[in-house]
Amino acid sequence: MGKRKGNILKIIVATIALLALSVISVYTYMYIKEKPGGLADQSMSKAMGLDETMSIPIGNTPEDAVEQFRTSSYNVHVVHQEPVDEGMILFTQRTNSEASSNLQLEYVRKNSFGWKWVWGGGYGIGDIDPSEYALYYMNLPKLDGIDTPFPMVFGTIEHPGIQRVTAETELNGSMSITEAKLIKTDMEEYVWFVMLPSTEGTPYTIKVYDEEGKQVGSKQNEMVNDSGSLKLGKRSASM
């Protein structure tokens, strides 16, 4: 009986040791992947076409991750955070920018060690008459081999009469209409965004509607890394 108990104890100890080794191995791999300059950064750098590997810091919060990566001298204000699978999308504006309108989108992903910047971009519009424009936009395509919520189109509403924005795509003969989400920020402005089902190179059309539900502007674009504006009252050609 004593020998049998001894064998059982050895099995239990060996099982616990194996489990501990497995946990340590998984943790070590995750660290090698997520550390600044690690495997995730190598994949990201390759997807962006960079010759050198970026060293993306790990932050304690989504804002900290963006701040550490951007290291910008501009005063940046987070106007909205949108939760997505495995991460967060941050919309920010530069408070000391000379641009009449500016917006930056940052996507950060949660891992076992904190938050890490993945992808983002933004625009700044100079001093122009905003009464002519329904909205400004920028689109971010999906990166090959990188898991993100893109492709996506986002921007700011410039005319107070705009109450609805849609993005239409046609794929394999089927039309898809996606409603944009409009968000009023604490700076009394509206930002909008649409997560598109399309792939890079697929045309999409932005349409805007007034408070009566009437379409008051539209514009067709290609899903590439691009930005522009949509004027009121007529159909605009692609920029």
C-alpha contacts under 8 A as a table, 3 or more apart, distances in Angstrom:
res1	aa1	res2	aa2	distance
1	M	4	R	5.08
1	M	5	K	6.30
2	G	5	K	5.15
2	G	6	G	6.18
3	K	6	G	4.98
3	K	7	N	6.29
4	R	7	N	5.13
4	R	8	I	6.30
5	K	8	I	5.06
5	K	9	L	6.11
6	G	9	L	5.08
6	G	10	K	6.23
7	N	10	K	5.06
7	N	11	I	6.27
8	I	11	I	5.06
8	I	12	I	6.23
9	L	12	I	5.08
9	L	13	V	6.13
10	K	13	V	5.10
10	K	14	A	6.02
11	I	14	A	5.07
11	I	15	T	6.05
12	I	15	T	5.10
12	I	16	I	6.18
13	V	16	I	5.18
13	V	17	A	6.13
14	A	17	A	5.06
14	A	18	L	6.09
15	T	18	L	5.06
15	T	19	L	6.16
16	I	19	L	5.12
16	I	20	A	6.11
17	A	20	A	5.07
17	A	21	L	6.09
18	L	21	L	5.05
18	L	22	S	6.14
19	L	22	S	5.01
19	L	23	V	6.23
20	A	23	V	5.13
20	A	24	I	6.16
21	L	24	I	5.08
21	L	25	S	6.04
22	S	25	S	5.04
22	S	26	V	6.16
23	V	26	V	5.17
23	V	27	Y	6.07
24	I	27	Y	5.07
24	I	28	T	5.98
25	S	28	T	5.09
25	S	29	Y	6.17
26	V	29	Y	5.17
26	V	30	M	6.14
27	Y	30	M	5.11
27	Y	31	Y	6.17
28	T	31	Y	5.14
28	T	32	I	6.18
29	Y	32	I	5.05
29	Y	33	K	6.11
30	M	33	K	5.02
30	M	34	E	5.99
30	M	112	S	7.81
31	Y	34	E	5.15
31	Y	35	K	5.49
31	Y	113	F	7.98
32	I	35	K	5.74
32	I	38	G	5.57
32	I	39	L	6.54
33	K	38	G	5.00
33	K	39	L	4.36
33	K	40	A	5.30
33	K	41	D	7.92
34	E	38	G	5.73
34	E	39	L	6.72
34	E	40	A	5.78
34	E	41	D	7.51
34	E	111	N	7.69
34	E	113	F	7.98
35	K	38	G	5.02
35	K	39	L	7.93
35	K	56	I	7.93
35	K	57	P	7.60
35	K	58	I	7.44
36	P	41	D	6.88
36	P	54	M	7.75
36	P	55	S	4.51
36	P	56	I	4.91
36	P	57	P	5.37
36	P	58	I	7.17
37	G	40	A	7.67
37	G	41	D	5.29
37	G	42	Q	6.65
37	G	53	T	6.31
37	G	54	M	5.86
37	G	55	S	4.15
37	G	56	I	6.51
38	G	41	D	5.37
38	G	42	Q	6.24
38	G	55	S	7.64
39	L	42	Q	4.99
39	L	43	S	6.28
40	A	43	S	5.19
40	A	44	M	6.18
41	D	44	M	4.94
41	D	45	S	5.98
41	D	53	T	6.44
41	D	54	M	5.87
41	D	55	S	6.47
41	D	56	I	6.66
42	Q	45	S	5.17
42	Q	46	K	6.19
42	Q	53	T	5.37
42	Q	54	M	7.07
43	S	46	K	5.16
43	S	47	A	6.20
43	S	145	G	7.60
43	S	146	I	7.54
44	M	47	A	5.11
44	M	48	M	6.28
44	M	54	M	7.96
44	M	118	V	7.62
44	M	146	I	6.88
45	S	48	M	5.14
45	S	49	G	6.26
45	S	50	L	5.23
45	S	51	D	7.57
45	S	52	E	7.04
45	S	53	T	5.44
45	S	54	M	6.08
46	K	49	G	5.05
46	K	50	L	5.83
46	K	51	D	7.56
46	K	53	T	7.81
47	A	50	L	7.73
47	A	143	L	6.23
47	A	144	D	6.07
47	A	145	G	6.94
47	A	146	I	7.42
48	M	143	L	7.60
50	L	53	T	7.05
56	I	69	F	6.19
56	I	116	K	7.02
56	I	117	W	6.87
57	P	65	A	6.75
57	P	68	Q	6.39
57	P	69	F	6.26
57	P	116	K	6.57
57	P	117	W	7.76
58	I	65	A	5.88
58	I	113	F	7.21
58	I	114	G	5.90
58	I	115	W	5.48
58	I	116	K	5.00
58	I	117	W	7.82
59	G	62	P	6.83
59	G	63	E	7.81
59	G	64	D	4.97
59	G	65	A	4.04
59	G	66	V	7.80
59	G	68	Q	7.13
59	G	114	G	5.64
59	G	115	W	4.97
59	G	116	K	6.27
60	N	64	D	6.02
60	N	65	A	6.88
60	N	114	G	5.24
60	N	115	W	6.09
61	T	64	D	5.03
61	T	65	A	6.20
61	T	114	G	6.92
61	T	115	W	5.93
62	P	65	A	5.18
62	P	66	V	6.46
62	P	88	M	7.02
62	P	90	L	7.85
62	P	108	V	6.27
62	P	115	W	5.75
62	P	116	K	7.54
63	E	66	V	5.26
63	E	67	E	6.09
63	E	78	V	7.94
63	E	90	L	7.89
64	D	67	E	5.04
64	D	68	Q	6.02
65	A	68	Q	5.35
65	A	69	F	6.24
65	A	108	V	7.28
65	A	115	W	5.76
65	A	116	K	5.53
65	A	117	W	5.90
66	V	69	F	5.19
66	V	70	R	5.95
66	V	106	E	7.15
66	V	108	V	7.53
66	V	116	K	7.80
66	V	117	W	6.04
67	E	70	R	5.36
67	E	71	T	5.66
67	E	72	S	7.42
68	Q	71	T	5.42
69	F	117	W	6.92
72	S	75	N	7.90
74	Y	94	R	6.25
74	Y	95	T	7.65
74	Y	96	N	6.70
74	Y	97	S	7.60
75	N	94	R	5.58
75	N	95	T	5.64
75	N	96	N	6.13
76	V	92	T	6.32
76	V	93	Q	5.61
76	V	94	R	4.55
76	V	95	T	6.04
77	H	92	T	5.37
77	H	93	Q	5.33
77	H	94	R	6.27
77	H	95	T	6.60
78	V	81	Q	7.51
78	V	90	L	6.70
78	V	91	F	5.86
78	V	92	T	4.30
78	V	93	Q	6.59
79	V	90	L	7.75
79	V	91	F	5.72
79	V	92	T	5.47
79	V	93	Q	7.01
79	V	185	T	5.54
79	V	186	D	6.55
79	V	187	M	7.47
80	H	90	L	5.97
80	H	91	F	5.23
80	H	92	T	7.20
80	H	183	I	7.91
80	H	185	T	6.71
81	Q	88	M	6.64
81	Q	89	I	5.65
81	Q	90	L	4.61
81	Q	91	F	6.36
82	E	88	M	5.72
82	E	89	I	5.00
82	E	90	L	6.45
83	P	87	G	6.30
83	P	88	M	4.56
83	P	89	I	6.29
84	V	87	G	5.33
84	V	88	M	5.44
84	V	89	I	6.99
84	V	149	P	7.36
85	D	88	M	7.76
85	D	149	P	7.79
86	E	109	R	5.77
86	E	110	K	5.81
87	G	107	Y	7.22
87	G	108	V	5.57
87	G	109	R	4.06
87	G	110	K	5.26
88	M	107	Y	5.89
88	M	108	V	5.44
88	M	109	R	6.44
88	M	110	K	8.00
89	I	105	L	6.88
89	I	106	E	5.65
89	I	107	Y	4.53
89	I	108	V	6.43
90	L	105	L	5.72
90	L	106	E	5.09
90	L	107	Y	6.39
90	L	108	V	7.96
91	F	103	L	6.84
91	F	104	Q	5.65
91	F	105	L	4.74
91	F	106	E	6.54
92	T	103	L	5.88
92	T	104	Q	5.07
92	T	105	L	6.45
92	T	106	E	7.95
93	Q	102	N	5.96
93	Q	103	L	5.00
93	Q	104	Q	6.13
94	R	97	S	5.39
94	R	102	N	6.92
94	R	103	L	7.57
97	S	102	N	7.82
98	E	126	G	7.61
99	A	102	N	6.28
99	A	124	G	5.61
99	A	125	I	5.36
99	A	126	G	4.79
99	A	127	D	6.40
100	S	124	G	7.54
100	S	125	I	5.85
100	S	126	G	5.51
100	S	127	D	5.30
100	S	128	I	7.40
101	S	124	G	5.82
101	S	125	I	5.17
101	S	126	G	7.19
101	S	156	T	7.93
102	N	122	G	7.41
102	N	123	Y	5.60
102	N	124	G	4.21
102	N	125	I	6.16
103	L	122	G	5.52
103	L	123	Y	5.78
103	L	124	G	6.75
103	L	155	G	6.84
103	L	156	T	7.46
104	Q	120	G	7.42
104	Q	121	G	5.71
104	Q	122	G	3.94
104	Q	123	Y	6.53
105	L	120	G	5.30
105	L	121	G	5.52
105	L	122	G	5.96
106	E	117	W	7.33
106	E	118	V	7.76
106	E	119	W	6.14
106	E	120	G	4.33
106	E	121	G	6.70
107	Y	117	W	6.18
107	Y	118	V	5.70
107	Y	119	W	5.33
107	Y	120	G	5.86
107	Y	148	T	7.98
108	V	115	W	6.33
108	V	116	K	5.30
108	V	117	W	4.29
108	V	118	V	5.36
108	V	119	W	7.26
109	R	115	W	5.64
109	R	116	K	5.35
109	R	117	W	6.45
109	R	118	V	6.66
110	K	113	F	7.98
110	K	114	G	5.94
110	K	115	W	4.67
110	K	116	K	6.54
111	N	114	G	5.50
111	N	115	W	6.15
111	N	116	K	7.50
120	G	140	L	7.61
121	G	140	L	7.42
122	G	138	M	7.10
123	Y	138	M	7.18
123	Y	227	S	7.14
125	I	128	I	7.85
129	D	132	E	6.30
129	D	133	Y	7.90
130	P	133	Y	5.46
130	P	158	E	6.22
130	P	159	H	7.20
131	S	134	A	7.82
131	S	158	E	7.53
131	S	159	H	6.40
132	E	231	K	5.78
132	E	232	L	6.07
133	Y	136	Y	7.66
133	Y	158	E	6.19
133	Y	159	H	6.49
133	Y	229	S	6.94
133	Y	230	L	5.83
133	Y	231	K	4.27
133	Y	232	L	5.57
134	A	157	I	6.27
134	A	158	E	5.35
134	A	159	H	5.06
134	A	162	I	6.70
134	A	208	V	7.42
134	A	217	G	7.61
134	A	229	S	7.73
134	A	230	L	5.70
134	A	231	K	5.49
134	A	232	L	5.47
135	L	155	G	7.01
135	L	156	T	5.68
135	L	157	I	4.48
135	L	158	E	4.88
135	L	159	H	6.93
135	L	229	S	5.90
135	L	230	L	5.57
135	L	231	K	7.38
136	Y	155	G	5.29
136	Y	156	T	5.47
136	Y	157	I	6.72
136	Y	158	E	7.18
136	Y	227	S	7.66
136	Y	228	G	5.91
136	Y	229	S	4.32
136	Y	230	L	6.37
137	Y	153	V	6.69
137	Y	154	F	5.43
137	Y	155	G	4.17
137	Y	156	T	6.78
137	Y	227	S	5.50
137	Y	228	G	5.54
137	Y	229	S	5.97
137	Y	230	L	8.00
138	M	153	V	5.70
138	M	154	F	5.55
138	M	155	G	6.08
138	M	225	N	7.48
138	M	226	D	5.70
138	M	227	S	3.98
138	M	228	G	6.49
139	N	151	P	7.31
139	N	152	M	5.63
139	N	153	V	4.21
139	N	154	F	6.36
139	N	223	M	6.77
139	N	224	V	6.69
139	N	225	N	5.64
139	N	226	D	5.63
139	N	227	S	6.33
140	L	150	F	6.65
140	L	151	P	5.59
140	L	152	M	5.37
140	L	153	V	6.40
140	L	223	M	7.56
140	L	224	V	6.72
140	L	225	N	5.23
140	L	226	D	7.39
141	P	150	F	5.94
141	P	151	P	4.32
141	P	152	M	6.57
141	P	199	T	7.70
141	P	200	E	6.21
141	P	223	M	6.17
141	P	224	V	5.68
141	P	225	N	6.06
142	K	146	I	7.78
142	K	148	T	6.97
142	K	149	P	7.79
142	K	150	F	4.86
142	K	151	P	4.81
142	K	199	T	7.53
142	K	200	E	7.19
143	L	146	I	5.51
143	L	147	D	7.79
143	L	148	T	7.67
143	L	150	F	7.97
149	P	152	M	7.51
149	P	195	M	7.21
150	F	195	M	6.44
150	F	196	L	7.23
151	P	195	M	6.19
151	P	196	L	5.61
151	P	197	P	7.37
151	P	198	S	7.13
151	P	199	T	7.05
151	P	200	E	7.73
151	P	223	M	7.52
152	M	193	F	7.11
152	M	194	V	5.69
152	M	195	M	4.46
152	M	196	L	5.52
153	V	193	F	5.52
153	V	194	V	5.27
153	V	195	M	6.57
153	V	196	L	7.43
154	F	191	V	7.37
154	F	192	W	5.48
154	F	193	F	4.00
154	F	194	V	6.35
155	G	191	V	5.64
155	G	192	W	5.47
155	G	193	F	6.50
156	T	189	E	7.58
156	T	190	Y	5.75
156	T	191	V	4.32
156	T	192	W	5.97
157	I	160	P	7.53
157	I	162	I	7.19
157	I	189	E	7.40
157	I	190	Y	5.38
157	I	191	V	6.03
157	I	192	W	7.05
158	E	190	Y	7.94
159	H	162	I	5.88
160	P	163	Q	7.79
161	G	210	D	5.37
161	G	211	E	6.26
162	I	165	V	7.75
162	I	208	V	6.59
162	I	209	Y	5.75
162	I	210	D	4.70
162	I	211	E	6.66
163	Q	208	V	7.72
163	Q	209	Y	6.02
163	Q	210	D	5.28
163	Q	211	E	5.42
163	Q	213	G	7.97
164	R	179	E	7.91
164	R	180	A	7.40
164	R	182	L	7.85
164	R	208	V	5.82
164	R	209	Y	5.11
164	R	210	D	6.79
164	R	211	E	7.91
164	R	213	G	7.81
165	V	179	E	6.37
165	V	180	A	5.38
165	V	181	K	7.98
165	V	206	I	7.05
165	V	207	K	5.72
165	V	208	V	4.62
165	V	209	Y	6.42
166	T	177	I	6.61
166	T	178	T	5.60
166	T	179	E	4.62
166	T	180	A	5.39
166	T	194	V	7.81
166	T	206	I	5.77
166	T	207	K	5.29
166	T	208	V	6.62
167	A	177	I	5.82
167	A	178	T	5.28
167	A	179	E	6.62
167	A	180	A	7.18
167	A	194	V	7.09
167	A	196	L	7.71
167	A	204	Y	6.40
167	A	205	T	5.40
167	A	206	I	4.60
167	A	207	K	6.36
168	E	175	M	6.89
168	E	176	S	5.56
168	E	177	I	4.52
168	E	178	T	6.35
168	E	204	Y	5.40
168	E	205	T	5.04
168	E	206	I	6.60
168	E	207	K	7.91
169	T	175	M	5.79
169	T	176	S	5.23
169	T	177	I	6.67
169	T	197	P	7.89
169	T	198	S	6.74
169	T	202	T	7.46
169	T	203	P	6.44
169	T	204	Y	4.64
169	T	205	T	6.63
170	E	173	G	6.12
170	E	174	S	5.40
170	E	175	M	4.39
170	E	176	S	6.12
170	E	202	T	7.86
170	E	203	P	7.53
170	E	204	Y	7.43
171	L	174	S	5.38
171	L	175	M	6.60
171	L	176	S	7.83
171	L	198	S	7.42
171	L	202	T	7.77
178	T	194	V	6.96
178	T	195	M	7.91
178	T	196	L	7.30
179	E	194	V	6.83
180	A	192	W	6.14
180	A	193	F	5.32
180	A	194	V	4.75
181	K	192	W	5.39
181	K	193	F	5.55
181	K	194	V	6.61
182	L	190	Y	6.38
182	L	191	V	5.83
182	L	192	W	4.47
182	L	193	F	7.02
183	I	190	Y	5.34
183	I	191	V	5.36
183	I	192	W	6.22
184	K	188	E	6.29
184	K	189	E	5.61
184	K	190	Y	4.49
184	K	191	V	6.65
185	T	188	E	5.45
185	T	189	E	5.42
185	T	190	Y	6.03
185	T	191	V	7.31
186	D	189	E	7.37
198	S	202	T	6.00
198	S	204	Y	7.98
198	S	223	M	7.84
199	T	202	T	5.69
199	T	223	M	7.09
200	E	222	E	7.61
200	E	223	M	5.05
200	E	224	V	6.25
201	G	222	E	5.60
201	G	223	M	5.26
201	G	224	V	6.70
202	T	222	E	5.92
202	T	223	M	5.87
203	P	220	Q	6.68
203	P	221	N	5.53
203	P	222	E	4.48
203	P	223	M	6.28
204	Y	220	Q	5.66
204	Y	221	N	5.52
204	Y	222	E	6.29
204	Y	223	M	7.11
205	T	218	S	6.70
205	T	219	K	5.42
205	T	220	Q	4.15
205	T	221	N	6.20
206	I	218	S	5.38
206	I	219	K	5.30
206	I	220	Q	6.37
207	K	215	Q	6.92
207	K	216	V	7.80
207	K	217	G	5.87
207	K	218	S	4.28
207	K	219	K	6.70
208	V	215	Q	5.69
208	V	216	V	5.87
208	V	217	G	5.40
208	V	218	S	6.27
209	Y	212	E	7.68
209	Y	213	G	5.43
209	Y	214	K	5.15
209	Y	215	Q	4.27
209	Y	216	V	5.46
209	Y	217	G	7.30
210	D	213	G	5.33
210	D	214	K	5.49
210	D	215	Q	6.60
210	D	216	V	6.61
211	E	214	K	7.43
215	Q	218	S	7.88
216	V	232	L	5.94
216	V	233	G	5.20
216	V	234	K	7.02
217	G	230	L	7.12
217	G	231	K	6.61
217	G	232	L	5.22
217	G	233	G	5.48
217	G	234	K	5.42
217	G	235	R	5.65
217	G	236	S	7.57
218	S	230	L	6.92
218	S	234	K	7.22
218	S	235	R	5.16
218	S	236	S	6.33
219	K	230	L	6.51
219	K	235	R	6.12
219	K	236	S	5.13
219	K	237	A	6.32
219	K	238	S	6.36
220	Q	236	S	7.69
220	Q	237	A	6.89
220	Q	238	S	5.55
221	N	238	S	5.55
221	N	239	M	7.63
223	M	226	D	7.86
228	G	239	M	7.04
230	L	236	S	6.83
231	K	234	K	6.97
231	K	235	R	7.99
231	K	236	S	6.89
